[in-house]
Amino acid sequence: MSTVEAATIDARGRDTRSINQDIRQAIADGAPAIDVLHPGSRHNLAVGILEPARITFRGDVGYFCGGLSDGLDISRGVDSSSPTQSVDLQRAVNESQRRGVAIYGFYSPSIVAAANPALVSNAQSSLLRLSEETGGLAFFQGTGAPVSFQPFIRELDTSLQKQAALTFLSTHLSKGFHKLEVKSSTPGVRVAYPSGYVR
């Protein structure tokens, strides 16, 4: 009996389309895991992947990495997809915080996922946690697929146009993750920011 090995894709010197074609081919070939080396901060990598896949990017990626993908990883069972139990979600939060990446997510479930209340709850809660803890935003329209993404895109565009860079010198002596809080002195102003930083 032959087993399919994990796939390794070297993105160095290649365009996004050919990299994504190789990712899709590796998924079609049944690769249990895919490592993408040297992504080079390219945008739109692994976009629109609807099949179950475990993809790891070894390096920095650009915007919309893994965008328009379908659902949670439930390969370890539905319970493991809980926002408090998922090791993959925690890893994504940690890496995003370490790299200073804000995650903006749109929730739009498949027909199968929308029919399972446990998956809906886990998916929305996970997306909310990932977005809030990295300083981004999560967009929902009830528990089903949105009629249109346009309101989400408009709000996201407005949010991105109102960004400000805030820097400070940490005097914390301990290494690791440290929580922070950012408030506006103007009443009614909502500030989205990462839940902390890594020293």
Contacts in CASP RR format, 6 or more apart in sequence:
PFRMAT RR
TARGET T0000
AUTHOR 0000-0000-0000
METHOD contacts of the structure
MODEL  1
MSTVEAATIDARGRDTRSINQDIRQAIADGAPAIDVLHPGSRHNLAVGIL
EPARITFRGDVGYFCGGLSDGLDISRGVDSSSPTQSVDLQRAVNESQRRG
VAIYGFYSPSIVAAANPALVSNAQSSLLRLSEETGGLAFFQGTGAPVSFQ
PFIRELDTSLQKQAALTFLSTHLSKGFHKLEVKSSTPGVRVAYPSGYVR
4 29 0 8 1.000
4 30 0 8 1.000
4 31 0 8 1.000
4 32 0 8 1.000
5 31 0 8 1.000
5 32 0 8 1.000
6 31 0 8 1.000
6 32 0 8 1.000
6 33 0 8 1.000
6 34 0 8 1.000
6 35 0 8 1.000
7 22 0 8 1.000
7 26 0 8 1.000
7 29 0 8 1.000
7 31 0 8 1.000
7 33 0 8 1.000
7 34 0 8 1.000
7 35 0 8 1.000
8 34 0 8 1.000
8 35 0 8 1.000
8 37 0 8 1.000
9 19 0 8 1.000
9 22 0 8 1.000
9 23 0 8 1.000
9 26 0 8 1.000
9 34 0 8 1.000
9 35 0 8 1.000
9 36 0 8 1.000
9 37 0 8 1.000
10 37 0 8 1.000
10 38 0 8 1.000
11 19 0 8 1.000
11 36 0 8 1.000
11 37 0 8 1.000
11 38 0 8 1.000
11 39 0 8 1.000
11 40 0 8 1.000
11 42 0 8 1.000
11 45 0 8 1.000
12 37 0 8 1.000
12 38 0 8 1.000
12 40 0 8 1.000
13 38 0 8 1.000
16 42 0 8 1.000
16 43 0 8 1.000
16 44 0 8 1.000
16 45 0 8 1.000
19 36 0 8 1.000
19 39 0 8 1.000
19 42 0 8 1.000
19 45 0 8 1.000
20 44 0 8 1.000
20 45 0 8 1.000
20 46 0 8 1.000
20 47 0 8 1.000
23 34 0 8 1.000
23 36 0 8 1.000
23 45 0 8 1.000
23 46 0 8 1.000
23 49 0 8 1.000
23 53 0 8 1.000
23 55 0 8 1.000
24 49 0 8 1.000
26 34 0 8 1.000
27 34 0 8 1.000
27 49 0 8 1.000
27 51 0 8 1.000
27 53 0 8 1.000
32 54 0 8 1.000
33 54 0 8 1.000
33 55 0 8 1.000
33 56 0 8 1.000
34 53 0 8 1.000
34 54 0 8 1.000
34 55 0 8 1.000
34 56 0 8 1.000
35 56 0 8 1.000
35 58 0 8 1.000
36 45 0 8 1.000
36 46 0 8 1.000
36 55 0 8 1.000
36 56 0 8 1.000
36 57 0 8 1.000
36 58 0 8 1.000
37 58 0 8 1.000
37 59 0 8 1.000
38 58 0 8 1.000
38 59 0 8 1.000
39 45 0 8 1.000
39 57 0 8 1.000
39 58 0 8 1.000
39 59 0 8 1.000
39 60 0 8 1.000
39 61 0 8 1.000
39 62 0 8 1.000
40 59 0 8 1.000
40 60 0 8 1.000
40 61 0 8 1.000
41 60 0 8 1.000
41 61 0 8 1.000
41 62 0 8 1.000
42 61 0 8 1.000
42 62 0 8 1.000
43 61 0 8 1.000
43 62 0 8 1.000
43 63 0 8 1.000
43 64 0 8 1.000
43 65 0 8 1.000
44 63 0 8 1.000
44 64 0 8 1.000
44 65 0 8 1.000
45 57 0 8 1.000
45 61 0 8 1.000
45 62 0 8 1.000
45 65 0 8 1.000
45 66 0 8 1.000
46 53 0 8 1.000
46 55 0 8 1.000
46 57 0 8 1.000
46 65 0 8 1.000
46 66 0 8 1.000
46 67 0 8 1.000
46 69 0 8 1.000
47 64 0 8 1.000
47 65 0 8 1.000
47 66 0 8 1.000
47 67 0 8 1.000
47 68 0 8 1.000
47 69 0 8 1.000
48 66 0 8 1.000
48 67 0 8 1.000
48 68 0 8 1.000
48 69 0 8 1.000
48 70 0 8 1.000
49 55 0 8 1.000
49 66 0 8 1.000
49 69 0 8 1.000
49 70 0 8 1.000
50 69 0 8 1.000
50 70 0 8 1.000
50 110 0 8 1.000
51 70 0 8 1.000
52 73 0 8 1.000
52 75 0 8 1.000
54 73 0 8 1.000
54 75 0 8 1.000
55 66 0 8 1.000
57 65 0 8 1.000
60 99 0 8 1.000
70 110 0 8 1.000
70 113 0 8 1.000
71 109 0 8 1.000
71 110 0 8 1.000
71 113 0 8 1.000
71 119 0 8 1.000
71 123 0 8 1.000
72 81 0 8 1.000
72 86 0 8 1.000
72 119 0 8 1.000
72 122 0 8 1.000
72 123 0 8 1.000
72 126 0 8 1.000
73 80 0 8 1.000
73 81 0 8 1.000
73 86 0 8 1.000
73 88 0 8 1.000
74 80 0 8 1.000
74 81 0 8 1.000
74 119 0 8 1.000
78 116 0 8 1.000
78 118 0 8 1.000
78 119 0 8 1.000
78 122 0 8 1.000
79 85 0 8 1.000
80 86 0 8 1.000
80 87 0 8 1.000
81 119 0 8 1.000
81 122 0 8 1.000
81 123 0 8 1.000
81 126 0 8 1.000
82 122 0 8 1.000
82 125 0 8 1.000
82 126 0 8 1.000
83 89 0 8 1.000
83 122 0 8 1.000
83 125 0 8 1.000
83 126 0 8 1.000
83 128 0 8 1.000
83 129 0 8 1.000
86 126 0 8 1.000
89 126 0 8 1.000
89 129 0 8 1.000
89 130 0 8 1.000
92 103 0 8 1.000
92 130 0 8 1.000
93 129 0 8 1.000
93 130 0 8 1.000
93 133 0 8 1.000
93 134 0 8 1.000
94 177 0 8 1.000
94 198 0 8 1.000
95 101 0 8 1.000
96 102 0 8 1.000
96 103 0 8 1.000
96 130 0 8 1.000
96 133 0 8 1.000
96 134 0 8 1.000
97 133 0 8 1.000
97 134 0 8 1.000
97 177 0 8 1.000
97 194 0 8 1.000
97 195 0 8 1.000
97 196 0 8 1.000
97 197 0 8 1.000
97 198 0 8 1.000
98 198 0 8 1.000
100 134 0 8 1.000
100 194 0 8 1.000
101 134 0 8 1.000
102 131 0 8 1.000
102 134 0 8 1.000
102 135 0 8 1.000
102 136 0 8 1.000
102 192 0 8 1.000
102 194 0 8 1.000
103 130 0 8 1.000
103 131 0 8 1.000
103 134 0 8 1.000
103 135 0 8 1.000
103 136 0 8 1.000
104 131 0 8 1.000
104 136 0 8 1.000
104 137 0 8 1.000
104 138 0 8 1.000
104 139 0 8 1.000
104 156 0 8 1.000
104 159 0 8 1.000
105 127 0 8 1.000
105 130 0 8 1.000
105 131 0 8 1.000
105 137 0 8 1.000
105 138 0 8 1.000
105 139 0 8 1.000
106 139 0 8 1.000
106 146 0 8 1.000
106 149 0 8 1.000
106 152 0 8 1.000
107 123 0 8 1.000
107 124 0 8 1.000
107 127 0 8 1.000
107 138 0 8 1.000
107 139 0 8 1.000
107 140 0 8 1.000
107 141 0 8 1.000
107 144 0 8 1.000
107 146 0 8 1.000
108 144 0 8 1.000
108 145 0 8 1.000
108 146 0 8 1.000
108 149 0 8 1.000
109 119 0 8 1.000
109 120 0 8 1.000
109 123 0 8 1.000
109 143 0 8 1.000
109 144 0 8 1.000
109 145 0 8 1.000
113 119 0 8 1.000
113 120 0 8 1.000
113 123 0 8 1.000
114 120 0 8 1.000
114 143 0 8 1.000
114 144 0 8 1.000
114 145 0 8 1.000
120 143 0 8 1.000
120 144 0 8 1.000
124 138 0 8 1.000
124 140 0 8 1.000
124 143 0 8 1.000
127 138 0 8 1.000
127 140 0 8 1.000
128 138 0 8 1.000
130 138 0 8 1.000
131 137 0 8 1.000
131 138 0 8 1.000
132 138 0 8 1.000
132 195 0 8 1.000
133 194 0 8 1.000
133 195 0 8 1.000
133 196 0 8 1.000
134 194 0 8 1.000
134 195 0 8 1.000
135 192 0 8 1.000
135 193 0 8 1.000
135 194 0 8 1.000
135 195 0 8 1.000
136 192 0 8 1.000
137 155 0 8 1.000
137 156 0 8 1.000
137 159 0 8 1.000
137 192 0 8 1.000
139 146 0 8 1.000
139 152 0 8 1.000
139 155 0 8 1.000
139 156 0 8 1.000
141 147 0 8 1.000
141 151 0 8 1.000
146 152 0 8 1.000
159 192 0 8 1.000
166 182 0 8 1.000
166 193 0 8 1.000
170 178 0 8 1.000
170 197 0 8 1.000
170 199 0 8 1.000
172 178 0 8 1.000
172 199 0 8 1.000
174 199 0 8 1.000
175 199 0 8 1.000
176 198 0 8 1.000
176 199 0 8 1.000
177 196 0 8 1.000
177 197 0 8 1.000
177 198 0 8 1.000
178 196 0 8 1.000
178 197 0 8 1.000
178 198 0 8 1.000
178 199 0 8 1.000
179 195 0 8 1.000
179 196 0 8 1.000
180 193 0 8 1.000
180 194 0 8 1.000
180 195 0 8 1.000
180 196 0 8 1.000
180 197 0 8 1.000
182 191 0 8 1.000
182 193 0 8 1.000
183 191 0 8 1.000
184 190 0 8 1.000
184 191 0 8 1.000
END
